[in-house]
Amino acid sequence: MPKKDASTRSTIETITPLSAPIPKSTGADTDNFKRHDRKIILLLIVSLVLLVTGGGWLLHYLSNHPLQADNATKTRPAAPAKVEKSSSGPAPAQPPPAADPVQLAKEKQNAEQKLADYLAAKDHLVNKGVAEWGGPLYAEMIKFGQAADSFYMKKEYNAASEQYVQATTIAEDLAGRSADALIRLLDEGQTALEAGDGSLAQRKFNTALMIDSAIPVARRGLQRAKTIEAVTALIASGKQHETSGDLHLAAADYKKALRLDAYSQEARETLAAVNGRIKKAQFQQLISEGLAAFHNNEYQVARKKLIKAKALKPNSLEVLDALSQVDQAMRLARIDTLQKQALAAEQTEDWQSALKSYQAVLDIDKNVQFASRGKKRAAEQIRIAKRLDFFLAKPDTLASDSQLKNAILLLGEAGDVEPQGPKLVDRIKKLDRLVRIAKTPVKITIESDNLTQIAVYRVGKLGRFEVRELELRPGTYTVVGARDGYQDVRQKIVVKPGRQPIRITVKCKVKI
């Protein structure tokens, strides 16, 4: 097939052999050859060899690289070689008349234009991988193209043009079918993927991308095709592990397959199925272990197992019922423990701890009666103990009549509290002794001059006298002396429980 390059065309025209009559040899010719230089003969032989070799190569080259029309260079048929007349014998036959050079050039130019159209259409199809999807129609196009090349090489340009037009028409028809071919290639590629044939799938998707390089389905399919055989092997291995009962190894294989091909529906489905079986087995095991721990009164262990089972099946009635039983048992066990702690605290009169335990029981179940009663009992013990401790820590407050009265009332309340533990009884006794002491008066003797008015705060005005005796409860008292024209005098008396009689003198002596 001719090539498009101008220099090559010029060469072709130069080296293409043309038909011409061959003159007969004569004795005179032989004598002339003998007289030629041997170097010229050798050169002719070498040229002939090169001509034959080049012609063969050129025919092969032109079949794949046709020439474009070139108006600048016009080929003309070579004139028949002149043959010297022999001095003896008949004259050689004359060749047929040559074709019109102008008409031949036009036919050649037209053929080359049709060739160019055909090559453009063919290249467009080749770039779209037509060899993969063109089928018989593509083979027919090639057949017409080869026939056209053959006519062209014979310089039958009109016939070549007709064949090129036929080939171009088929090429255009094929180009219009590329969209349908794309759909078919995608389907065939997907089928190859499902069959695990990576090589075939790659070929189909590669060709699809030659038709449309931007289609994402083909790109994804091509990527999957590169790993589909490894994915298929992993899925097969996983199924073998499932058959042998090793579900975790099966899951591991399916996960590897899914990592290689995230779009593998089979890998996803098999992984989901085996995970479901693993989850079911884990659920049953957790239920069994949880119930076993429950029956062994290992409530915390049982609850942990059942909580894990619930995470696997949140709506399982079996788990919810078992958890309810465990929680109830745990509450009862906790209440029993707290009751024992509260009673032990009561025995040691640690009423704060007892109150805390009873309150904890009520936090679990506010309707527990023993806890309600225990809480009230502990609170009362704590209240009485605090008031008793106040007077025991500050006995001087009993010098106040109101505080002494309060202490006496407190002793009555404390006596009614139950239970009467050793610590409470000891507090009551101590306060009772302090109250009795606070109530026991001490004799006080006041001496004066019968001129000074005497008054004792918290007791009253005593008037003028020389000697006056009083009985005062323990406490602090102030004695005041007043006399007209004299400075007042004051004297503080501290009366302590169990003290011996006190004697004081109060007189106003300093004149104003």
HELIX and SHEET records of a PDB file:
HELIX    1   1 ALA A    6  ILE A   15  1                                  10    
HELIX    2   2 GLY A   27  ARG A   35  1                                   9    
HELIX    3   3 ARG A   38  ASN A   64  1                                  27    
HELIX    4   4 PRO A  101  ASN A  127  1                                  27    
HELIX    5   5 VAL A  130  TRP A  133  1                                   4    
HELIX    6   6 GLY A  135  MET A  153  1                                  19    
HELIX    7   7 TYR A  157  GLY A  176  1                                  20    
HELIX    8   8 SER A  178  GLU A  194  1                                  17    
HELIX    9   9 GLY A  198  ILE A  211  1                                  14    
HELIX   10  10 PRO A  216  ALA A  225  1                                  10    
HELIX   11  11 ILE A  228  THR A  243  1                                  16    
HELIX   12  12 LEU A  247  LEU A  260  1                                  14    
HELIX   13  13 GLN A  265  HIS A  295  1                                  31    
HELIX   14  14 TYR A  299  LEU A  312  1                                  14    
HELIX   15  15 LEU A  317  GLN A  347  1                                  31    
HELIX   16  16 TRP A  351  ILE A  364  1                                  14    
HELIX   17  17 GLN A  369  ALA A  393  1                                  25    
HELIX   18  18 PRO A  395  ALA A  399  5                                   5    
HELIX   19  19 ASP A  401  ASP A  416  1                                  16    
HELIX   20  20 PRO A  422  LYS A  439  1                                  18    
SHEET    1   A 3 VAL A 467  LEU A 472  0                                        
SHEET    2   A 3 VAL A 442  GLU A 447 -1                                        
SHEET    3   A 3 ILE A 502  THR A 505  1                                        
SHEET    1   B 4 GLY A 460  GLY A 463  0                                        
SHEET    2   B 4 GLN A 453  VAL A 456 -1                                        
SHEET    3   B 4 GLY A 475  ALA A 482 -1                                        
SHEET    4   B 4 VAL A 489  VAL A 495 -1                                        
END                                                                             
